[in-house]
Amino acid sequence: MAFWAQIAFLLVNIMTSAVRGRVEKVLSPECREFLYMGTPPTGLQHHSLQFICQRYNKKPRYVTLYNTMDHIPVYSAYIFKRTDGERCVDVPWMYEPQLSTSSDTDEMQPFPHGYIHMNFEDAQAVLDDYTNAILYERGTLNPDEHHDELDDKASTYTLTNVVPVVPEFNNGVWNKQEHIIRKRLNNYCRGTAYIVTGITTSGKMIRRHNINRIAVPTYLWSAYCCEDYDHNAPYDERYKFPSFAYYGLNEKNNEMVEIPVQKLKEFLRKTTYVDQSFQIFVGDCIPALSQTE
């Protein structure tokens, strides 16, 4: 009996490891497919950062680097899908069981009703954190309008893909820029378009019960990489390939700044906790031939 008990214990450990293996310092191969050359941004080091392979309806959908101390994503990385921009409706907000102290699933789940304190609340944001945050609303880093399939759209409605944003910024220039990128990639990207969208913070927090709960982004930024693009596109669009980027200050009445990926990289080195090796895309998404030339 002792032998079989030992075997059962090992099996439980193996199964538990398989579930928890999604939240770790090193990404699994199936989740690297959402990253250009299978490589996440480099130069982001902090003990509270965890990769999440965001899974929904039995499939991985995108990758998030999540800060379990500030309860917000540092970035979400995904593959853009040609789309008409239709928004997803009637999808409940979800949480991430992979950040739970005890869970039997690695797929995001709708929030249960009538909870007091959940076993994952210490590691991630919950709906109550946003209830009285009247200055901010929930803004997704990976937006549903950049996807075509309903399940991909639905998977963006998890609080591990959400940061607090000023409503006028979110519904104004930021949303407009997401439309611009969607149309640009729809029209001129011929191959796979990789997008990384992230934030910077400077110490402002949303509090609940006099406890710091969620860091408020100072800036939101995004960058895309599409090596296979239409070389006959109009020049004002063509020069923004194979990669380009933009950022905006998370406040009212601001404009978006659209710049090359290399310039965004320099900006982020000055404004957030990245080191000098920080890189969003391998080689800044510049093909090897172009670099040689």
Helices and strands as residue ranges (DSSP letters): H 2-20, H 29-32, G 36-38, E 49-56, E 59-67, E 72-80, E 94-95, G 97-99, E 109-110, H 127-131, E 137-140, G 144-146, H 150-154, G 159-161, E 162-165, H 167-169, I 170-174, H 175-188, E 193-208, E 211-225, H 235-238, E 243-249, E 257-259, H 261-271, G 282-285, H 288-292
